[in-house]
Amino acid sequence: MSGQKEAVIVIDDDRFVLRTFSRILAKCGYDVETAETGKEALEKTSKRDYNVALIDFRLPDMDGTELLLKSKDKLHRAIKIMITGLPSLDMESKVLDIGADAYLVKPIKPEELIALIEEKLKAKAS
């Protein structure tokens, strides 16, 4: 890599999750921004490019699949990882079909999150 930090946006309405993921990702050298709503995420993604987007399935103003569809143009180059606390096979196949690159179930272990991000970034670079 060129030494430039990879930009990550964490989209979740749970402030504890935002704080925790931000700290973990920043310690690993990522440039992290957060959004608590789909609307805030759309505003931020329209102003900046991100390498990775972590998107909670349940947001106060829209669900994660709606956000994925609305941000398709803005996040087309980003790795999109959907996060949920309520997993189902239907949901997993749906989010992957509409453009998510991966799917994680809460609670998420920090090492699992970092390993997935690094794996997806490496695959995209090659």
ABEGO torsion letter per residue (X at the ends): XAGBBBBBBBBBABAAAAAAAAAAAAAAGBBBBBBABAAAAAAAAAABBBABBBBBABBAABBAAAAAAAAAAAAAABBBBBBBABBBAAAAAAAAAAGBABBBBOBBBAAAAAAAAAAAAAAAAX
